[in-house]
């Protein structure tokens, strides 16, 4: 990615030299692949919201667990928000193919322990990433030094806090997500947003889901704060560090 500050030196995979990359592979370094999206998040959050969160978590985990961060993939599959201004979505097959190629190339370079962290957690998006990982680990299952890949969203952990510290209905661009961005990039916050708890049809396939939440919000961003965001982020980082340690074993 080549945009490091001094404090994150040697965390980005693509800032290594050829010899450093070879040595990192020999040492069995875990490589984290941050994935996000270009997607609407109401009037108050940037289109890169999902990417910002995944990249921030990846760097924090890398610092704490001594691993590397691959160049981010800032595109994803966005179905329910596709018709909002600003959303740019990949097709399911494109995301699956791109992530398969990235994983294969890392393994070809000798990296056997890989962790995909995605800030975007739509069902189709997650399925594409998991199928890519499944294809790769299956292909290499009989090789020496078996490859291991974990696929997770930081929201697999953030949503642990729903019903405890946050409304059970909180979701897209709501209290949790807005708070997290406040703690990561407060300069990108544009107002407070609007409270919205839409009721989408549970099973019906609809062509225009945006009419059920025209604000682009599913939750209450008006009560978000950087302090809440910092607590959430710290919890997520702690949980993902545990995943990295498991990969190392």
N, C-alpha and C positions, 0 to 999 in steps of 0.2 A: 504493500500500500504506500509505503514511503512518505508518511506524514507524521512520523513519530515526534513527540517531544522528548527531551532528554530523559525524563523519569521513566519512559516506557522503552528505553533503549534495549534492543535485542529481543523484544517480544514479538515483533512482526516477522513472520516467516520470510517475506520477500525483502527484508532488509539485511538478511544474512548473505554472506558471500557463498560462493560455490563450496569451498572447503568447510565453512561453518555449517552449511546445510548437511553435508556428508557426515560431519561429526555428530550433529544433533540426531540424525537417523541412527547412527551407531549406538548412541547413548539411550535410544528408546524414548525420545521425547514425545509427549502427547501433543498433538496439534488440534487446536480448536478452530472450527470454521463457523464464523458468525454469519447468520442469514437474516435478512429483513424483508422489507417491501417498500414500494413507493405507493402510499395509500392515504386517502383522506382520514383525518382524525379530528373531525369537527372544525370549527372556525378558530380554535385556540391552540391547536398543536400542529407541528410541521408534518409534511408528507413523509419525512424520514424517521418518524417516531419509532417504528418497529426496529429499524436498523440501528438507531442511536442506542437503544436499550441493549440489544444483543452485543454490540461492539464494546460498550462500556463494561458489561458483565464479563465478556471474554478477556478483556485486558486486565481487569481486577483479578479474575481467577488465575490468569497466566502469571501475574506477579506473585500471588500467594502460593501457587502450586508448581512453579518452575516449568512452565510449558510454553508453547509457541502459539501465535494467532495467525491463521492464514488470511490472505486478503478477503474482505467481506464480499458477500453476494447480496447486493441491495435491491434485488428484485424477487418477487414471489407471486403466488397464485392468489388473486383477490376476487372472490366471487360476489359476496354480498355488497361490496362497496365499489364494484367496477364502474357503475354509472355516475359516480360522484366526480366532480371536477378534480383533476390532479392525479387520480389513481392510474397507475400503469401496471398492468398485470401480464405475467407470462402465462403461456398455456401449461396445463398439467404435464404434458409430455416434454415440453422444453425444460421445465424446472427439474424433472426427474433425470433427463439426459445430461444437463449441465452438472448437477451434483454428482451423478455417476462418474463423469469425466474427472471432476476435481478429486474425488475419493480415489479413483484408479491411479491418478498421477501421483498422489501422495504416497500410496502404497508402492508404486513403481520406484519411487525415490527412497524406499526403505522405512517409511513411517507406518507402523503397525497399530498404533493406538490413536483413534480419531474421535472427536466429539463435535457434533453439530449442535450449535445453540441458535435457535431461531426466535426472534422477537415477534414474528408474525405467526399466528397459531391457527389459522383457518384449517378446516378439516381436509380439504383437497391439498392444500399446501403441505400439511404435515404428512399426509399419505404419500405424496410424491417424494418427499425426503426419505421417508422410511423405506419405500420400495427401492430407491436408489441404494441405500445402505444394505438392504437385504440382498440385492443382486450382487453387490461387491463382496460381501462377506461369504456368500455362498460360492462364488467363483474361486475364492482364495482359501476355502476351508481346509484343503488338504496340504497346504504349503507349510513349510517349517516356520515357526514363530507366528502362529495363527493371528490373523488380523482381528481387531475388535473395534466396533463402531457403536457409539451411543448417539441417539437422536433425541433431543428434548427441546422444549420451549421454556424460556425463563418463566412463562406464565403457568407452566406445570407446577411451579413452586409459589409464584405470587398469589395464585388463586387458592393456595392453602389458607390464606388469611381472610378469605371471604367468609362471612358469617361469624367471624370472630372480631376483627377490627374494622371490617368493611361490610357494606350491604351485600347480601347474598346475590343480588341481581347485578352487581357492578360488572362491567365488561369494557367494551371498546371505547376508548377515550374518556372513561369515567374517572372515578376518584383514584384508583390504583395507578392507572396508566398516566394520568395527568401529574400525579404526585411524583412518579418516577422521573418523568421528563423535567419537572421543576428542579429535582435534585441533580440531574445530569447536565442539562443545558437550559438554564432559566432564561437565557437571552432569546430563546426561540419561542417562548410562551407569548401568545397573542390574546390576552383577555382571559376570562374565566370559563367561557363556553356555556352551554345550556344543559340543564338537568333533563334527562330523558330515559324512561324505562319502557321501551317499546315491547309490544307483544307480537312477535312474528309467528305466522302459522307454523306449528310444530313439525309437521310432516310434508306439507304441500311444497312442491317445487314451483317457485314464482319467478317471473322474468324481471320484476322490478322491486326487489326487497327494500330499496331506498325509500319507497313511499311510506314505509312503516317507521322509519326514523330519519326524517328529512334533515335533522340537525347534524346527522353523521355521528351521533353520540348514543352509547348504550350505558348509562350510568349517571353519576353526579359529579362532574368536574368542579362544581362551585365550592366544594368543601375540601378540595385537594390542597396539599402543602408540601413544601420541600422537605420538611421534617418527616412527614409520613413516607415520602418517597425514599429518603435515606434509609429508614428502617426496613422498608420493603426490599430495597436493593441489597442491603447487607444480608438479609435473610436468604435471598436468592443466591448470592455469591457463596455464602457458607454451604448451601446445599450442593451447589455445582462443584465446589472444591472437593466435596466428598466423592462425587462421581469420578473426578479426575484421579483421586487417590485409589479408587477401585480399579480404574483402568490400568494404573501403574502396577498393581498387584497381579 
